[in-house]
Amino acid sequence: MSKALQSELRLAKRTARLGTETVFEVLVKARALEATGRDIVHLEIGEPDFDTPGNIIEVAAEDMGSQSS
């Protein structure tokens, strides 16, 4: 990352404590827990295992319609 971009972002020092765990490592851990009988809601790769509620879909569709005019 360039120094100019780093100064624009101004990240908090605590972000340095973040590990290098990838989303796929989280998926592997979640599946391992699931294999032991744990009930897991998969959100780690952006694909939850449930449908978006209808009221959310309706509001999003209305908003998209209002932005096109």
Residue pairs with C-beta under 8 A, 6 or more apart in sequence:
1 9
23 44
23 45
24 45
26 44
27 42
27 44
27 45
30 40
30 42
30 44
31 40
33 40
34 40
41 48
41 49
41 50
42 48
42 49
